[in-house]
């Protein structure tokens, strides 16, 4: 499996991995650890660490899917404050297909216009909608987490709905948007 580890030093990570076979690569602020699944327990004991773990994979397969999974999981660890998150542990992840092409098609179909708008205008519509949904659609709580006024969040949600052609008050649209946001995370398209 592949672990992406944040919020620790190389020295601390190497110390906790002592005695465990592994491969360690540093990429920017992230540390990529390739090894057996039991490494997650050792890494999880580090103070203030955030780590994301891919599903196990067979030797010789490309690491791109495992990297996406681990990056998605580490972003969930950072958001939740949990030391280690394993890809697929959340209830939503099991409903997403493994095929990156299918995930990409879902993201493009539901979120394509929003992603392009965000990139062109630095508008944070996707992050706003995701934060609002993660906080059970509580506008005040989500606005506080985003450090914006609730009216600003309400505007962003209306703009998100218009661009995605989805009414966030409708259960079906909400479910489709939530799955697309999870797919974008699995593809590493969100932070």
C-alpha positions as CSV (number, residue, x, y, z in Angstrom):
1,X,0.0,0.0,0.0
2,X,1.0,3.6,-0.4
3,X,0.8,6.2,2.4
4,X,1.0,9.9,1.9
5,X,2.1,11.5,5.2
6,X,1.9,15.2,6.2
7,X,2.7,17.3,9.2
8,X,5.8,15.5,10.3
9,X,9.6,15.6,9.7
10,X,11.7,13.1,7.8
11,X,13.5,12.3,11.1
12,X,10.4,11.5,13.0
13,X,9.0,9.5,10.2
14,X,12.2,7.5,9.8
15,X,12.3,6.8,13.5
16,X,8.8,5.4,13.6
17,X,9.4,3.3,10.6
18,X,12.6,1.8,12.0
19,X,12.4,-2.0,11.7
20,X,9.7,-1.9,9.1
21,X,10.6,-2.5,5.4
22,X,9.6,0.5,3.4
23,X,10.5,2.9,0.6
24,X,10.3,6.6,1.5
25,X,10.2,9.5,-1.0
26,X,9.7,13.2,-0.2
27,X,7.7,15.3,-2.7
28,X,7.3,18.9,-1.5
29,X,5.7,18.8,1.9
30,X,4.5,15.2,1.4
31,X,6.2,12.0,2.3
32,X,5.3,8.9,0.2
33,X,5.8,5.6,2.0
34,X,5.5,2.4,0.2
35,X,5.2,-0.7,2.3
36,X,3.0,-3.1,4.2
37,X,-0.4,-2.0,5.6
38,X,0.9,-2.3,9.2
39,X,3.0,0.9,8.6
40,X,-0.2,2.9,9.0
41,X,-0.4,2.1,12.7
42,X,3.2,3.1,13.3
43,X,2.7,6.4,11.4
44,X,-0.6,7.1,13.2
45,X,1.3,7.3,16.5
46,X,3.2,10.3,15.4
47,X,2.1,13.6,17.1
48,X,-0.2,15.8,14.9
49,X,0.4,13.7,11.8
50,X,-2.0,13.4,8.9
51,X,-1.7,10.4,6.7
52,X,-3.7,8.9,3.9
53,X,-3.5,5.2,2.9
54,X,-4.3,3.6,-0.5
55,X,-5.9,0.3,-0.8
56,X,-3.4,-2.6,-1.1
57,X,-2.3,-3.3,-4.7
58,X,-0.5,-6.1,-6.5
59,X,3.3,-5.8,-7.3
60,X,4.0,-4.5,-10.7
61,X,0.9,-2.3,-11.1
62,X,1.1,1.4,-11.9
63,X,1.0,3.6,-8.8
64,X,-1.2,6.3,-10.2
65,X,-4.5,5.0,-8.8
66,X,-2.8,4.3,-5.4
67,X,-1.4,7.8,-5.4
68,X,-4.8,9.3,-6.1
69,X,-6.4,7.2,-3.3
70,X,-3.7,8.1,-0.8
71,X,-3.9,11.8,-1.7
72,X,-7.6,11.8,-1.3
73,X,-7.3,10.0,2.0
74,X,-4.7,12.4,3.4
75,X,-6.9,15.3,2.5
76,X,-9.7,13.7,4.5
77,X,-7.2,13.1,7.4
78,X,-6.3,16.8,7.4
79,X,-10.0,17.9,7.3
80,X,-11.1,15.5,10.0
81,X,-8.1,15.8,12.3
82,X,-7.7,12.0,12.3
83,X,-4.1,10.8,12.1
84,X,-4.7,8.1,9.4
85,X,-7.5,7.8,6.9
86,X,-7.7,4.7,4.7
87,X,-9.2,5.1,1.3
88,X,-12.6,3.4,1.1
89,X,-13.3,3.7,4.8
90,X,-16.0,6.3,4.3
91,X,-19.4,5.1,3.2
92,X,-19.4,7.2,0.0
93,X,-16.2,5.8,-1.4
94,X,-17.6,2.3,-1.8
95,X,-20.2,3.6,-4.2
96,X,-17.6,5.1,-6.6
97,X,-16.1,3.0,-9.3
98,X,-12.4,2.2,-9.4
99,X,-12.0,3.2,-13.1
100,X,-10.4,6.7,-13.3
101,X,-12.1,7.3,-16.7
102,X,-15.6,6.8,-15.2
103,X,-14.7,9.1,-12.3
104,X,-13.4,11.7,-14.7
105,X,-16.6,11.5,-16.7
106,X,-18.8,11.9,-13.6
107,X,-16.7,14.9,-12.5
108,X,-16.9,16.5,-15.9
109,X,-20.6,15.9,-16.3
110,X,-21.6,17.3,-12.9
111,X,-18.8,19.7,-12.0
112,X,-17.1,20.6,-15.2
113,X,-18.5,24.1,-15.6
114,X,-17.9,24.8,-11.9
115,X,-14.3,23.7,-12.0
116,X,-13.6,25.8,-15.1
117,X,-15.3,28.8,-13.5
118,X,-13.3,28.4,-10.3
119,X,-10.1,28.2,-12.2
120,X,-10.9,31.3,-14.3
121,X,-12.2,33.4,-11.5
122,X,-10.5,32.0,-8.4
123,X,-14.0,31.8,-6.9
124,X,-13.9,28.8,-4.6
125,X,-17.4,27.6,-5.5
126,X,-16.5,23.9,-5.3
127,X,-14.8,24.2,-1.9
128,X,-17.7,26.2,-0.7
129,X,-20.3,23.6,-1.8
130,X,-18.1,20.8,-0.4
131,X,-17.6,22.5,3.0
132,X,-21.4,23.2,3.2
133,X,-22.3,19.6,2.4
134,X,-19.6,18.2,4.8
135,X,-21.2,20.3,7.6
136,X,-24.7,18.9,6.9
137,X,-25.8,21.9,4.9
138,X,-25.5,24.2,7.9
139,X,-24.8,27.6,6.3
140,X,-23.6,29.4,9.5
141,X,-21.2,26.5,10.4
142,X,-19.8,26.2,6.9
143,X,-19.4,30.0,6.5
144,X,-17.4,30.1,9.7
145,X,-15.2,27.2,8.5
146,X,-14.6,29.1,5.3
147,X,-14.0,32.4,7.1
148,X,-16.7,34.1,5.0
149,X,-20.0,35.8,5.7
150,X,-23.1,33.5,5.5
151,X,-24.5,35.7,2.7
152,X,-21.3,35.2,0.7
153,X,-21.7,31.4,1.1
154,X,-25.4,31.6,0.1
155,X,-24.3,33.5,-3.1
156,X,-21.6,30.9,-3.9
157,X,-24.1,28.1,-3.4
158,X,-26.6,29.7,-5.8
159,X,-23.8,30.3,-8.3
160,X,-22.6,26.7,-7.9
161,X,-26.2,25.5,-8.6
162,X,-26.5,27.7,-11.7
163,X,-23.2,26.5,-13.2
164,X,-23.8,22.8,-12.4
165,X,-27.4,23.0,-13.4
166,X,-28.3,21.3,-10.2
167,X,-30.8,22.4,-7.5
168,X,-29.0,21.8,-4.2
169,X,-32.4,21.7,-2.5
170,X,-33.4,18.6,-4.5
171,X,-32.3,15.3,-2.9
172,X,-31.3,13.6,-6.2
173,X,-29.2,16.6,-7.3
174,X,-27.6,16.8,-3.9
175,X,-26.6,13.1,-4.0
176,X,-25.2,13.5,-7.5
177,X,-23.2,16.5,-6.6
178,X,-21.9,14.8,-3.4
179,X,-20.7,11.7,-5.4
180,X,-19.1,14.0,-8.0
181,X,-17.3,15.9,-5.3
182,X,-16.0,12.6,-3.8
183,X,-14.9,11.5,-7.3
184,X,-13.1,14.8,-7.8
185,X,-11.3,14.1,-4.5
186,X,-10.4,10.6,-5.5
187,X,-8.9,12.0,-8.7
188,X,-6.9,14.5,-6.8
189,X,-8.7,17.5,-8.3
190,X,-9.6,19.0,-4.9
191,X,-7.4,19.8,-2.0
